[in-house]
Amino acid sequence: MPATQSFSLKQARRLALAAQGFNGRQPPATIKPVQLNRLIERLGILQIDSVNAVVRSHYLPLFSRLGNYSSDLLDQAAWSQGRHRTLFEYWGHEASLLPLSMYPLMRWRMQRATRGEDIYQQLAKFGREQQDTVHRVLVCVQEQGALGAGSLSTRQERAGPWWDWSAEKHALEWLFAAGEVTVASRRGFERLYDLPERVIPAAILAQPQLSEAQAHRGLLLHAATALGVGTEKDLRDYFRLSPADSRPRLDELVEAGELLICEVQSWRQPAYCLPEPKMPRRVEASALLSPFDSLIWERSRTERLFDFRYRLEIYTPQDKRVYGYYVLPFLHNERIAARVDLRAERAAGRLAVHAVHEEEPGLDDEGMLALAVNLRRMADWLGLERIQLNCPRASAARLRVALAGIDGV
């Protein structure tokens, strides 16, 4: 089927940025739950990651778009009891927070997990061979309420690395993947599991069962809304669908007129967008981005859109790192214009900038001032009094001047 829309690369960037919530509008001075929930509904998903070099990653995409908001709002939406809860945890992109409205769209994945499909082989094997342990753990949750794996473990030896799970932890993770338990809350970063009927609103659980095809079409439409424009791979990656699941569903959505096939300048593969896409004239926004931000988490798409090759170097030996341990890309207007290696040194009350790397053609004075403002806002949001520049590069010298300018106002 031929393409019905054609976009320049600049237009595709603008569509993507606007779809991801970077519309250049000034957020309200005080962020309320309604603004936070509206943004998460638009994104469809927040990826959770345990790395806490600056702040846990699921908090950062909201800061990048909303500015100084209270992280308690996200905690309430994700892990509180009652009417304030609007999110649930599940395997969306990776471990993720998703709007409760998307719970029915994930049941097919829970059913596949029950059959040992589309989950880690080790976990599937455990589910097949250790149903007695799975049943025992489920009974404990039924009788005792929200429980963490640590309170159930029966092994005597000290736990090893993070992947050295106890049998009870394996059982809980299998039950979680199968939808027989869900995350009620967290203690620190430890998941506390409970029965879905004690966590998920009854009205959500009572919704009719969707077929796999219906769910896949719904997820692809969510992805197209959140991405603005994307290839088949871009769209299926957003919720980690397989090609076998996404390709026929995309054909059906195009046939129904719910998606359009389009061309993007220099992209080898055809792309898809919603009908009548609203094209921003320009996007004026600046933000420090989490490595797990949905704008950039699909690295090949990031290269196609922004000519920006990005790899997280946490697991790269220090002497082989190019940019640093925990590098946040800096979005300025319609470019990813720099990389900043950051660390929140909470005990010392400072945000440490270990490296600043400008992308060609570099940051002009206005761009460097925008970076300084974003760093100051981040430090304030994290409750850190000082920003310390540890980078000897010329870029950091310019940043120091910009920071002195805003701090001296």
C-alpha positions in Angstrom: 0.0 0.0 0.0 1.5 3.4 -1.0 2.4 6.1 1.5 -0.3 8.8 1.9 1.9 11.3 3.9 5.4 12.6 3.4 7.5 14.3 6.1 10.8 16.0 6.1 13.2 14.9 8.9 12.6 18.3 10.6 8.8 17.7 10.5 9.2 14.2 11.9 11.2 15.5 14.8 8.5 18.1 15.5 5.8 15.5 15.4 7.8 13.3 17.8 8.6 16.0 20.3 5.1 17.3 20.4 3.7 13.8 20.8 6.1 13.1 23.6 4.9 16.2 25.6 7.6 18.6 24.5 5.3 21.3 23.2 7.1 24.4 24.5 4.3 25.5 26.7 5.1 26.8 30.2 3.8 24.3 32.7 1.7 25.6 35.6 3.6 26.9 38.6 2.2 24.1 40.8 1.8 20.7 39.3 -1.3 18.9 40.4 -2.3 15.2 39.9 -4.5 16.0 36.9 -1.5 17.4 35.0 0.7 14.4 36.0 -1.9 11.9 35.0 -2.7 13.6 31.8 1.0 13.4 30.8 1.3 9.8 31.7 -1.8 8.9 29.7 -0.2 10.6 26.7 3.1 8.8 27.1 1.3 5.5 28.0 4.2 4.2 30.0 7.1 5.1 32.3 10.0 2.7 32.4 11.3 1.8 35.9 15.0 1.3 36.5 16.9 0.7 39.8 19.9 3.0 39.0 19.8 5.9 41.4 22.8 8.0 40.2 20.6 11.1 39.9 17.1 9.9 40.9 15.2 6.7 40.0 14.6 6.9 36.3 10.8 6.8 36.4 10.7 10.2 38.1 12.8 11.9 35.4 10.6 12.0 32.3 7.9 13.9 34.2 10.5 16.4 35.4 11.8 16.8 31.9 8.3 17.8 30.7 6.7 19.4 33.8 9.6 20.9 35.7 9.6 21.1 39.5 6.8 18.7 40.5 6.6 16.7 43.8 7.7 13.1 43.3 5.1 12.3 46.0 2.5 12.8 43.3 4.0 9.9 41.3 4.3 7.7 44.4 0.6 8.3 45.2 -0.4 7.6 41.6 1.6 4.4 41.5 1.5 2.9 45.0 -1.2 4.5 47.2 -4.4 2.8 48.1 -7.8 4.1 47.0 -8.8 6.8 44.6 -5.4 8.4 44.3 -4.0 5.4 42.6 -4.1 5.8 38.8 -1.1 3.5 37.7 -0.1 -0.1 37.9 3.2 -1.9 37.4 3.7 -4.5 34.7 6.0 -5.5 31.9 5.2 -2.8 29.4 8.4 -1.7 27.7 10.5 -3.2 30.4 9.4 -3.0 34.0 7.0 -0.1 33.8 4.3 2.0 35.3 1.2 2.2 33.1 -2.2 4.0 33.4 -4.9 1.8 35.0 -6.9 2.3 31.8 -4.3 0.1 30.0 -4.7 -2.9 32.3 -7.1 -4.7 30.0 -4.6 -4.2 27.1 -2.0 -6.3 29.1 -4.1 -9.3 30.0 -3.0 -11.2 26.8 0.6 -10.9 28.0 -0.4 -12.3 31.4 -2.1 -15.2 29.8 0.9 -16.0 27.6 3.1 -15.8 30.7 0.9 -18.4 32.4 1.6 -20.7 29.4 5.4 -20.0 29.7 5.4 -17.9 26.6 7.2 -14.5 26.0 8.9 -14.6 29.4 12.5 -15.3 30.5 13.3 -19.0 29.9 14.5 -19.5 33.4 11.2 -18.1 34.8 9.1 -20.2 32.4 11.0 -23.3 33.4 10.5 -22.5 37.1 6.7 -22.1 36.5 6.6 -25.5 34.8 8.6 -27.3 37.4 7.8 -25.6 40.7 4.1 -25.2 40.9 4.1 -26.4 44.5 6.2 -23.4 45.5 4.1 -21.1 43.3 1.0 -22.3 45.0 2.5 -22.0 48.5 3.6 -18.4 47.8 0.2 -17.5 46.4 -1.6 -18.8 49.5 0.8 -16.7 51.7 -0.2 -13.6 49.7 -3.9 -14.5 49.9 -3.7 -14.9 53.6 -1.3 -12.2 54.7 -1.7 -9.4 52.2 1.1 -7.4 50.5 4.4 -9.2 50.9 7.9 -8.8 49.7 10.1 -11.7 48.5 12.4 -11.2 51.5 9.7 -12.0 54.0 8.9 -15.3 52.3 12.4 -16.6 51.6 13.2 -20.0 53.2 16.8 -20.3 52.1 19.5 -20.1 54.7 22.5 -18.8 52.8 23.1 -15.1 52.1 21.7 -13.9 48.8 24.2 -13.4 46.0 24.1 -10.8 43.2 20.7 -9.2 42.3 19.9 -12.1 39.9 20.4 -14.7 42.6 16.7 -15.0 43.4 15.3 -17.2 46.1 12.6 -19.8 45.1 10.0 -17.5 46.6 11.2 -14.5 44.6 11.0 -16.7 41.4 7.5 -17.7 42.4 6.4 -14.1 43.0 7.8 -13.0 39.7 6.1 -15.8 37.9 2.8 -14.9 39.6 3.3 -11.2 38.7 4.0 -12.0 35.0 0.9 -14.2 35.0 -1.2 -11.5 36.5 -2.1 -13.5 39.6 -0.4 -11.0 41.9 0.4 -7.3 41.2 2.5 -4.7 42.9 0.6 -3.1 45.7 3.4 -0.8 46.9 7.1 -0.6 47.4 9.3 -0.7 50.5 12.3 1.3 49.5 12.7 -0.2 46.0 11.4 -3.7 47.0 8.2 -4.7 45.4 5.3 -5.7 47.8 2.9 -8.0 46.0 -0.8 -8.5 46.6 -3.8 -9.9 44.8 -5.1 -7.8 41.9 -8.6 -7.6 43.4 -7.1 -5.8 46.4 -5.1 -3.3 44.3 -6.8 -2.8 40.8 -10.2 -1.1 40.9 -13.1 -3.6 40.4 -14.4 -1.6 37.4 -11.1 -2.2 35.6 -11.0 -5.9 36.4 -14.6 -6.3 35.3 -14.0 -5.1 31.8 -14.6 -7.6 29.0 -11.7 -9.7 28.0 -10.0 -8.4 24.8 -8.7 -10.8 22.1 -5.0 -10.6 21.5 -5.6 -8.9 18.2 -7.8 -6.2 19.9 -5.1 -5.6 22.5 -2.3 -5.4 20.0 -4.2 -2.9 17.9 -4.9 -0.8 21.0 -1.2 -0.9 22.0 0.0 0.1 18.5 -2.4 3.0 18.5 -1.1 4.1 21.9 2.4 3.9 20.5 1.5 5.9 17.4 -0.1 8.6 19.6 3.0 8.7 21.9 5.6 8.7 19.1 3.9 11.0 16.6 5.4 9.1 13.7 7.3 5.8 13.7 8.3 2.7 11.7 6.8 -0.7 12.4 9.8 -1.5 14.6 9.4 1.8 16.5 5.7 1.2 17.2 6.1 -2.4 18.3 9.1 -1.7 20.4 7.1 0.8 22.5 5.2 -2.0 24.3 7.6 -4.8 23.3 5.4 -6.6 20.7 6.9 -9.1 18.4 6.9 -8.7 14.6 4.4 -11.5 14.3 2.0 -9.7 16.7 2.5 -6.2 15.2 2.6 -6.6 11.4 -0.8 -8.0 10.7 -2.4 -5.6 13.2 -0.8 -2.6 11.6 -2.2 -3.7 8.2 -5.6 -3.9 9.9 -5.3 -0.4 11.4 -4.3 1.0 8.0 -7.2 -0.8 6.3 -9.6 0.7 8.9 -8.2 4.2 8.4 -6.9 4.4 12.0 -3.3 4.7 10.9 -1.7 6.2 7.8 1.4 4.9 6.0 3.9 7.7 5.5 7.4 8.4 4.3 10.1 10.2 6.3 13.1 11.8 4.6 16.2 9.5 4.8 14.3 6.7 6.6 14.6 3.4 4.7 11.5 1.9 6.1 7.9 3.2 5.7 6.4 4.8 8.8 3.0 5.2 10.3 1.1 8.1 11.9 -2.4 9.0 13.0 -4.8 10.6 10.5 -4.6 14.4 10.2 -1.4 14.8 12.2 -1.0 18.2 13.8 2.3 19.7 12.7 3.9 22.2 15.1 5.5 25.1 13.4 8.5 24.7 15.7 9.3 23.2 19.1 11.0 25.4 21.7 11.8 23.2 24.7 14.9 22.3 26.7 15.3 19.4 29.0 17.7 16.9 30.5 16.5 13.4 29.5 16.6 10.1 31.4 18.5 7.4 29.6 15.2 5.5 29.8 13.0 8.3 28.5 10.5 7.1 25.9 11.7 9.8 23.5 15.1 8.2 23.1 14.9 4.6 24.5 14.8 3.1 21.0 18.4 3.9 20.1 18.2 3.4 16.3 15.1 5.7 16.2 17.1 8.3 18.2 19.8 8.1 15.5 17.3 8.5 12.7 15.5 11.4 14.3 18.3 13.4 15.9 21.5 12.1 14.3 22.5 11.2 17.9 24.2 8.0 18.8 23.6 7.2 22.4 24.7 4.2 24.6 24.4 4.0 28.3 27.9 3.3 29.7 27.1 2.1 33.2 28.2 -1.4 32.4 31.2 -0.3 30.3 34.6 -0.5 32.2 35.6 2.9 33.3 38.7 3.1 31.1 36.6 2.4 28.0 33.8 4.9 28.6 33.6 7.6 26.1 31.2 10.1 27.8 30.7 8.9 31.4 28.9 6.7 33.8 25.4 8.2 33.9 25.0 10.5 30.9 21.8 12.5 30.4 21.2 13.8 26.9 20.3 17.5 26.7 17.4 18.4 24.4 17.5 22.0 23.2 14.7 23.1 20.9 14.7 20.5 18.1 18.2 19.1 18.7 19.9 16.8 21.2 22.6 19.3 21.7 24.8 18.0 24.5 25.5 15.1 26.9 26.0 15.7 30.6 27.4 13.1 33.1 25.6 13.8 36.3 25.6 12.5 39.9 23.4 13.6 42.8 25.7 13.6 45.8 23.1 13.9 48.4 25.3 13.6 51.5 27.2 16.7 50.3 24.1 18.5 49.1 25.3 18.9 45.5 24.6 18.0 41.9 28.0 17.0 40.5 28.6 17.6 36.8 31.5 15.2 35.8 31.5 15.9 32.1 29.9 18.1 29.5 30.1 17.1 25.8 28.5 19.4 23.2 27.2 17.9 20.0 28.1 19.5 16.7 27.7 22.3 15.9 27.7 23.0 19.7 25.6 25.2 22.0 25.4 28.9 21.4 25.2 31.2 24.4 21.4 30.9 24.6 21.7 27.1 24.5 24.4 27.1 27.2 22.2 29.3 29.4 19.3 26.9 28.9 21.5 24.0 30.0 22.6 26.0 33.1 18.9 26.8 33.9 18.0 23.1 33.5 20.8 22.1 35.9 19.7 24.6 38.5 16.1 23.5 38.2 17.1 19.9 38.6 19.3 20.7 41.7 16.4 22.6 43.2 14.0 19.7 42.4 16.3 17.2 44.1 16.8 19.5 47.1 20.5 20.0 46.4 21.9 23.4 47.2 25.0 23.4 45.0 26.1 22.5 41.5 29.7 21.4 41.3 31.5 21.3 37.9 34.2 18.6 37.9 34.8 18.7 34.1 37.9 20.4 32.7 36.6 20.8 29.2 36.0 24.2 27.6 32.3 23.4 27.5 32.3 23.3 31.3 34.1 26.6 31.5 31.3 28.2 29.4 28.7 26.4 31.6 30.4 27.8 34.7 29.9 31.3 33.4 26.3 30.7 32.6 25.6 29.2 36.0 27.3 32.2 37.7 25.0 34.4 35.7 21.7 32.8 36.8 22.9 32.2 40.4 23.9 35.9 40.6 20.5 37.1 39.6 
